[in-house]
Amino acid sequence: MEEFSIYGMALVPVILAMVELLKRVGIPKKFSPITALILGILSGFYYLAPGEPQKAIFLGLISGLSAIGLWSGTKNTLEELSNNSNNKLLRINAVKNSARSARKLKWKKTIPGIKESKRTVKK
């Protein structure tokens, strides 16, 4: 297991980059987790534990699943940051719009001769 901590962890971003390259070449996105697992197992057989099939499969699965988790975690974090910034912008715009409408109503009330009209909603 000590070998994985040294060499296997360096394979995780390599597997991630290879999956991304294969997606750009034409593999559908829905097959990217399976592709990462296959690449992880292949790297286990050829790099991590060449003479030990059980250990190679185990370390390869760990590498592939780590690459999938790295991708998923990064994607979810970036989406959440993007959504939070969009929500803040929406809240700021809502506050600005409510302040503008309040100023308009106050302005109309102060001018003599302008009556407030009832707003009707069309269905």
Residue pairs with C-beta under 8 A, 6 or more apart in sequence:
3 48
3 49
3 59
4 48
4 59
4 62
4 63
7 47
7 48
8 48
8 59
8 62
8 63
9 66
11 40
11 43
11 47
11 48
11 63
12 63
12 66
12 67
12 70
13 67
13 70
14 43
15 36
15 39
15 40
15 43
15 63
15 64
15 67
16 36
16 67
16 70
16 71
18 39
19 32
19 35
19 36
19 39
19 67
19 71
22 32
22 35
23 29
23 32
27 35
32 71
33 68
36 64
36 65
36 67
36 68
36 71
37 60
37 61
37 64
37 65
37 68
38 64
39 64
39 67
40 60
40 61
40 62
40 63
40 64
40 65
40 66
40 67
41 56
41 57
41 60
41 61
41 64
42 60
43 60
43 63
44 55
44 56
44 57
44 58
44 59
44 60
44 61
44 63
45 53
45 56
45 57
45 60
48 55
48 56
48 59
48 60
48 63
49 55
49 56
49 59
50 56
105 116
108 114
108 116
109 116
